[in-house]
Amino acid sequence: MKNLDIKHVKIGPFTYDVKFVKDLKKPTGEKVGGSNSTKKMLIQIESQAHPRFQLRILLHEVIELMGYVSGLKRKILTKQKLSMHEIASHLDVTLYQVLKDNPDLISLIGGEG
């Protein structure tokens, strides 16, 4: 099965490499569809997944990293109560920048049909 045609995703000031890995697992051995690492600047996606599912996994990992870049993760970890409006306010500018900086990602979504 062919993997998505994307090598990098820019999220805020950071560029993450996108790698496709066969039999992707957590350190515990549990199989996962995707993972990300802020330390390694890396997004990993299961290479054996269907391309539509790979796109969903990629978007999931991007959203997680947007939470990190926007400061939302820090607020969640400190158990601050957030309204949906506050969550959207954390992610809107980051989402705008992700879409602006990653035309390949937009092309993947547009061709997904």
C-alpha positions as MATLAB code, in Angstrom:
seq = 'MKNLDIKHVKIGPFTYDVKFVKDLKKPTGEKVGGSNSTKKMLIQIESQAHPRFQLRILLHEVIELMGYVSGLKRKILTKQKLSMHEIASHLDVTLYQVLKDNPDLISLIGGEG';
ca = [
       0.000    0.000    0.000;
       1.316    3.432   -0.903;
       2.060    5.878    1.925;
       1.026    9.528    1.935;
       3.325   11.797   -0.035;
       4.481   14.066    2.783;
       7.912   14.343    4.397;
       7.598   17.311    6.780;
       4.933   19.315    8.610;
       5.608   22.754   10.030;
       3.762   23.547   13.257;
       4.430   27.038   14.571;
       8.185   27.602   14.406;
       8.955   23.866   14.377;
       9.348   21.505   11.428;
       8.609   17.850   12.163;
       9.818   15.014    9.959;
       7.077   12.563    8.943;
       8.187    8.922    8.842;
       6.202    5.840    7.931;
       7.047    2.851   10.119;
       5.945   -0.759    9.719;
       4.488   -2.303   12.902;
       4.653    0.949   14.882;
       4.549    0.286   18.631;
       4.752    2.116   21.928;
       7.756    1.293   24.129;
       5.375   -1.064   25.985;
       4.921   -3.085   22.783;
       1.339   -1.947   22.169;
       0.583   -1.342   18.472;
      -0.355    2.244   17.588;
      -1.357    4.062   14.410;
       0.836    7.079   15.075;
       3.093    8.872   17.508;
       4.960   12.133   17.841;
       8.050   13.380   19.603;
       8.808   17.002   20.363;
      12.351   16.019   21.373;
      13.060   14.277   18.066;
      10.867   16.663   16.011;
       9.230   13.570   14.541;
       5.802   12.266   13.581;
       5.581    8.521   12.940;
       2.698    6.848   11.105;
       1.948    3.156   10.628;
       3.023    2.339    7.067;
       0.609   -0.594    6.693;
      -2.485    1.545    7.349;
      -4.777    2.581    4.484;
      -3.844    6.049    3.111;
      -7.145    7.548    4.328;
      -6.419    6.267    7.819;
      -2.819    7.530    7.544;
      -4.231   10.996    6.800;
      -6.481   10.792    9.855;
      -3.512    9.690   11.974;
      -1.380   12.543   10.599;
      -4.079   15.095   11.427;
      -4.406   13.604   14.926;
      -0.660   13.950   15.538;
      -0.680   17.507   14.130;
      -3.519   18.473   16.501;
      -1.627   17.026   19.475;
       1.461   19.002   18.509;
      -0.619   22.154   17.963;
      -1.735   21.782   21.594;
       1.901   21.615   22.642;
       3.017   24.583   20.504;
       0.043   26.766   21.494;
       0.495   26.211   25.238;
      -2.799   24.334   25.556;
      -1.090   21.174   26.809;
       0.511   23.108   29.680;
      -2.907   24.394   30.777;
      -4.414   20.909   30.611;
      -1.545   19.415   32.620;
      -2.020   22.050   35.325;
      -5.727   21.040   35.393;
      -7.054   24.456   34.495;
     -10.691   24.347   33.456;
     -11.031   25.524   29.880;
     -14.146   26.400   27.903;
     -14.478   25.348   24.273;
     -13.920   29.018   23.398;
     -10.608   29.038   25.271;
      -9.533   25.805   23.588;
     -10.420   27.242   20.170;
      -8.541   30.431   21.041;
      -5.423   28.383   21.756;
      -5.629   26.472   18.500;
      -7.002   28.932   15.929;
      -3.790   30.845   15.221;
      -1.745   27.640   15.271;
      -4.164   25.964   12.845;
      -4.015   28.972   10.531;
      -0.214   28.815   10.515;
      -0.171   25.032    9.972;
      -2.459   25.352    6.947;
      -0.506   28.335    5.577;
       2.884   26.642    6.009;
       1.901   23.192    4.684;
       0.318   23.307    1.209;
       1.160   19.586    0.798;
      -1.103   18.809    3.746;
      -3.939   20.798    2.196;
      -3.446   18.942   -1.100;
      -3.674   15.600    0.703;
      -6.937   16.627    2.352;
      -8.326   18.039   -0.920;
      -7.509   14.867   -2.828;
      -8.843   12.610   -0.092;
     -12.365   12.240   -1.596;
];
